[in-house]
Amino acid sequence: MPHLIQALPDGPLDLIGDIHGEIEALLNLLHRLGVDPDKRTAKRRVVFLGDLIDRGPNSVAVVEVVQRLVHAGIAQVVLGNHELNVLRGSRKEGNGWFFGDPTDHSQLKRGPVRFASQQATPAEREGILAFLRELPLVLAREDLQVVHACPEPSALQLLPPQADVVTLFSQHEHDVKAELMANGMWDLAAEERSEFAQLVRRDVVPTRHLPAVAAVDEARQSRNPVRVLTSGREVEIAAGAHQFLGGRWRFVRRDEWWQRWSGKPTVVGHYWRRRYPAPGRDPFFDAGLFHWTHGVFCVDYSVGRRYAEREHDVSQGFRNGLAALRWPERVLAFDDRAETVQTEGF
Ligand SMILES: [Mn+2]
């Protein structure tokens, strides 16, 4: 069983954002950083922010490269929500490559070009699970901490020193549900959902705020420390502000915890920031494209969206990229750009 909070080494680090199966971007970025995965050599230590895998062309190869660097003592990884899904056996859009569903991508196809992700063999699946099972949730040292989504102190306090992450997840899931059943919220939420087609139909618009649905969703997400660390907190929205997102009417919204952060410098992935102005889509847009927010830096520059560009026959000059934040210089390197970018507002 892994130690859930592990130490970062001293010295300079390259902190690499969410890869989402984009193997070419990973290899190009490593090359720019002076890391050679074949020779297992590097100029400095590498930290991966999680979400190595998803709907990109080859998640199998990405895990293989990262694993090689970890075993060589060059790299460390924190667990992301996409890794957690695979560990939990949770089949989602974009992870059909793992669960033996080669139609996954063609189902998602929105553009004219079809492409499929490399499928994992049974032996590869076993190897991937064994590797992911040992990953920590947090990496930290005096001047810096690293987590995939949200380092909420109350969530950190709930972590035992060592645990199987899936078992820990299930325990909290179970405890929160038991409490919601005991206080009646669970059944009330079920009634609210059944009134509006289980909230999965865009055309069946809820005509009022659904407080029990909101309370159940908030509790399940924000009181499970494994969920908080890997996909952030969610909080109840104001009455009337519900939105249809990800196939469901939602009465909670993402908590932008970084807006009130006062803890140690923290680097996260997960939040799909953009390297071009995207107000309303990029949750870090207000601060600036390459800016810190109260000592927090999100290094996920949405390379995971390249699949969507590729489906429209774009094969170069992508809008988004795979980034590494070089610490302590606080400079960004991208997989597809020769120049680095100085981050601001630290
Ligand atoms: Mn994520």
Boltz pocket constraint, residues with backbone or C-beta under 6 A from the ligand:
constraints:
  - pocket:
      binder: B
      contacts: [[A, 18], [A, 51], [A, 80], [A, 81], [A, 82], [A, 148], [A, 230], [A, 231], [A, 269], [A, 270], [A, 271]]
      max_distance: 6.0
